[in-house]
């Protein structure tokens, strides 16, 4: 049901409005999380087509000692 709801929102916004999605799960793994391959294809098509992707790398700031980063 959640995948359908997200697809409905993306359908309404597709090529009409900007949308920002933040996820800790790479898009390559989304097919495993969305039960219907048809919905996964449609959702990823709308999200990734004409998108600007920023992938962050490196150690999590939560794991670093915060006292080292205070200025």
C-alpha positions as CSV (number, residue, x, y, z in Angstrom):
1,X,0.0,0.0,0.0
2,X,2.8,2.5,0.8
3,X,4.5,1.9,-2.5
4,X,1.1,2.7,-4.3
5,X,0.7,5.9,-2.2
6,X,4.2,7.0,-3.0
7,X,3.6,6.3,-6.7
8,X,0.4,8.3,-6.6
9,X,2.3,11.3,-5.1
10,X,5.1,11.0,-7.7
11,X,2.5,10.8,-10.5
12,X,0.9,14.1,-9.4
13,X,4.3,15.8,-9.1
14,X,6.1,14.3,-12.1
15,X,7.3,17.1,-14.4
16,X,5.2,19.6,-12.4
17,X,7.1,20.2,-9.2
18,X,10.4,19.6,-7.6
19,X,10.7,16.7,-5.2
20,X,13.5,15.9,-2.8
21,X,13.9,12.3,-1.6
22,X,16.4,11.4,1.1
23,X,17.2,7.7,1.8
24,X,19.9,5.6,3.3
25,X,19.0,2.8,0.9
26,X,20.5,2.9,-2.5
27,X,18.0,3.0,-5.4
28,X,19.5,-0.3,-6.6
29,X,18.1,-1.9,-3.5
30,X,14.5,-0.5,-3.9
31,X,13.4,-3.4,-6.0
32,X,13.9,-5.7,-3.1
33,X,11.7,-3.4,-0.8
34,X,8.8,-2.8,-3.2
35,X,6.8,-6.0,-3.6
36,X,5.4,-5.2,-7.1
37,X,8.0,-5.0,-9.9
38,X,5.6,-3.0,-12.0
39,X,5.2,-0.4,-9.2
40,X,8.9,-0.4,-8.6
41,X,9.7,0.3,-12.3
42,X,7.1,3.1,-12.5
43,X,8.3,4.7,-9.2
44,X,12.0,4.6,-10.1
45,X,11.3,5.8,-13.6
46,X,9.6,8.9,-12.2
47,X,12.1,9.5,-9.5
48,X,15.3,9.0,-11.5
49,X,14.3,10.4,-14.9
50,X,15.7,14.0,-15.2
51,X,16.9,13.8,-11.6
52,X,20.0,15.2,-9.9
53,X,21.5,12.6,-7.5
54,X,23.9,13.3,-4.7
55,X,25.4,10.3,-3.1
56,X,27.3,11.0,0.1
57,X,30.2,8.8,1.1
58,X,32.4,8.5,4.1
59,X,32.1,7.8,7.8
60,X,28.9,8.7,9.6
61,X,29.3,11.9,11.6
62,X,27.5,10.1,14.5
63,X,30.4,7.7,14.7
64,X,33.0,10.5,14.9
65,X,34.0,12.0,18.2
66,X,32.1,15.2,18.3
67,X,34.6,17.0,20.5
68,X,37.1,16.9,17.6
69,X,34.7,18.9,15.4
70,X,33.7,21.7,17.8
71,X,35.2,25.0,16.8
